[in-house]
């Protein structure tokens, strides 16, 4: 199972990003859309797939998707997504209420 490829898709009908491994839903990140926000409400990984990078793959894909497709900000109500952003500060600018960085390299 460690060599399994994680496929992530947005399922807008169910308002969630799904992670699939060999056709099985391994996890999902649920969201709510508003005009200005993508509110991440819950992330869940099937116990059979824990420790395989499913949660990180979901968070990364979902945040990149928001960044690429929307002018919306992210409101991470889900503790997993909130914690993932805290560990990957390059996504902090997507978070609602967080000012854009003025740091220069």
C-alpha positions in Angstrom: 0.0 0.0 0.0 2.9 2.4 0.5 3.4 2.6 -3.3 -0.3 3.4 -3.9 -0.9 6.6 -5.8 -3.3 9.1 -4.2 -5.7 10.7 -6.6 -7.5 13.9 -5.4 -10.6 15.2 -7.1 -13.1 18.0 -6.3 -16.6 16.7 -6.0 -18.7 19.9 -6.1 -21.9 18.0 -5.9 -20.9 16.8 -2.5 -19.0 19.9 -1.6 -15.8 18.0 -0.8 -12.4 17.1 -2.1 -11.9 13.3 -2.2 -8.7 11.3 -2.0 -8.9 8.0 -3.8 -6.5 5.1 -3.7 -7.1 2.3 -6.2 -10.7 3.6 -6.6 -11.5 3.6 -2.9 -12.3 6.8 -1.2 -9.5 7.1 1.3 -10.5 10.5 2.8 -12.2 13.8 2.1 -12.1 17.5 3.0 -15.6 18.9 3.3 -16.2 22.6 2.5 -18.9 25.3 2.2 -18.8 27.9 -0.5 -19.8 31.5 -0.1 -19.3 34.4 -2.5 -16.0 35.3 -0.8 -14.9 32.2 1.1 -14.2 28.5 0.9 -14.9 27.3 4.5 -13.2 24.0 5.2 -15.4 22.3 7.9 -14.2 18.7 8.2 -11.4 16.5 7.0 -11.5 12.7 7.5 -9.2 9.9 6.5 -10.4 6.3 6.5 -8.5 4.4 9.2 -7.2 1.9 6.6 -5.3 4.7 4.9 -4.0 6.7 7.9 -0.3 7.4 7.9 -0.1 7.2 4.1 -0.1 11.0 3.4 -3.8 11.2 2.5 -4.6 14.1 4.7 -1.6 16.1 3.5 -2.4 15.3 -0.1 -6.0 16.5 0.4 -4.9 19.8 2.1 -2.3 20.6 -0.5 -4.5 19.9 -3.5 -7.5 21.7 -2.0 -5.5 24.8 -1.2 -3.7 24.9 -4.5 -7.1 24.5 -6.2 -8.5 27.4 -4.3 -5.4 29.5 -5.1 -5.6 28.7 -8.9 -9.4 28.8 -9.4 -10.7 31.5 -7.2 -10.3 34.9 -5.7 -11.9 33.5 -2.6 -10.2 33.3 0.7 -10.0 30.2 2.9 -11.6 30.0 6.3 -10.2 26.8 8.0 -12.7 25.8 10.6 -11.5 22.2 10.4 -8.6 21.6 12.9 -6.7 19.5 10.4 -6.7 22.1 7.6 -6.0 24.9 10.1 -3.0 23.0 11.5 -1.7 22.0 8.1 -1.7 25.7 7.0 0.2 26.6 10.2 2.9 24.1 9.3 2.9 25.3 5.6 3.1 29.0 5.9 3.2 29.5 2.1 -0.6 29.1 2.3 -1.2 31.7 5.0 -2.0 34.4 2.5 -5.1 32.4 1.4 -6.6 32.5 4.9 -9.4 35.0 5.5 -8.3 37.8 7.8 -4.5 37.2 7.5 -2.8 40.2 5.9 -0.6 39.6 2.8 3.0 39.5 3.7 5.1 42.5 3.1 8.4 40.7 3.6 11.0 41.0 0.9 13.6 38.3 0.0 
